[in-house]
Amino acid sequence: MVKFTLFGAGLMMLIPGVLYLVDPQMMLEAPAIKLQSIDDHHLVRAAYGGAFIGTAVLFLLGAFRSAFQQTSLIAACVLLSGFALGRIVSIAVDGRPVPLYLGILAAEILFATFAALALRQRCGTGS
């Protein structure tokens, strides 16, 4: 379960990270956000592209190297739970988003839960 969780969470961060890095405007078409300056593009490439790719590397390290598993699981649990919390608050305050974002929310909850369960099992508190 650990490898599946970290590999899945890694891909979930890697794919949009690469897309934000390569074509930030395309990634912001769904929420109808228009990047209007070099600085806007710079910010999105760094904050979304770079950060997502860096996070993906951490998750994937845990999937393939046991020495990184605990750190990667903690990071996946915390980060994906935080994303899910933000989306849930937005649903409560702003209303229901497009189905794509609901699917992403489901994946965030799924992988955060799997990471928490894997951590619980690794720490011997599974009973």
N, C-alpha and C positions, 0 to 999 in steps of 0.2 A: 504494500500500500504506500510506503514511503516514496519509492521511486516513481510510481504512477502519479502521486500527488505533486511531487516537485517537478516532474517532467511536464505534467499538464499545466501547472501554475507557471512554469517557465515559458512554455509556448504561449500561454495567455498574455504574458508580458512582452515576449520577444516580437511577435507578429505586429501588434500595433506600434511597438517601439520603432521597428524598422520602417513602418509606413509613415509614422510621424517624422522620422528623420529624413526620409526620401521625399515625401510630398505632404507637408503639414496642412496645406489648404484643403486637399482632398479629404483628409481625416476630419476636418472641421465643417464639411458640407452638411452632414446630418444635423448637427445642432445649429446650422445656419450662422456660423461665426465667420466673419470675413477678416482675414489677415491683411492689413493695409500698409505695412511698412516693413523694412528690413528688420527693425527691432522686434516686430511682432513675430516674424518668421524665426528669428534668432531665439526668442524666448520659448516658442513652442518646440523647436527642434531640441533645445537643451532640456527643458522641463519635462516634456513628454517623451521625445525620442531617446535622449541620453539617459534619463532616469529609468525609463521602462526597460531599456536594453541592459543597463547596469543591474537592475533588480532581476531581470531574467537570467543573467549570468550567475548571480548568487543562487537562485533557485535551481538552476541546472547543475551547478557545482555540487549541490547537495544530492541531486539525483544520481550523479555519477561518481562521487567521492564521499565515502562514509564519514570522513573527518569533518565534512561540512554539513552533514545532515541535520544535526540539532539546530545549528544557527539558521540554516535555510528554512527549516520547519517553523521556527519561531518567527522569522521574518515573513514567511508566507501567511501564517496565521494572523499576525498583527496587521500587515499591510492590506490583505484582502478583506479582513474584517472591517478595517477602517474605510475602505472603498465602499463596502456593502452598507455600512452605517450611513455614510454620506448619501448614498442613493436612496436608502429608506427614508431618511429625513427629507430629502427632496420630494419623494412621492407624497409624504404626509403634508408638506408645506406647499409644494408647487403643483402637484397633480401627477397623473400617470404619464410616463414618457413613452416613446416609440417602443415597439416590441424588441428591437435590437438591444436597447438598454436594459430591458427586463431580463433578457437572456444573459446578458453580461452579469447582471445582479445574481441570477441563479448560479452561474459558474463561480462567482466570487464566494458566495455562501457555501457552495459545495466544496471548493478547494480549501477554504478557511476551516471548514468543519473537518475535512480529512486531515489537514495539518494538525489541528488540535487533538484529534483522536490518535494520530501517529505519535505526537509528543507525549500524550498520556500513556500510551503503550510503552514507549521508550523509557519513560521515567518510572515504570513499574507501578503506576497507580491505576492500572486498568481494572482493578477489582472493586 
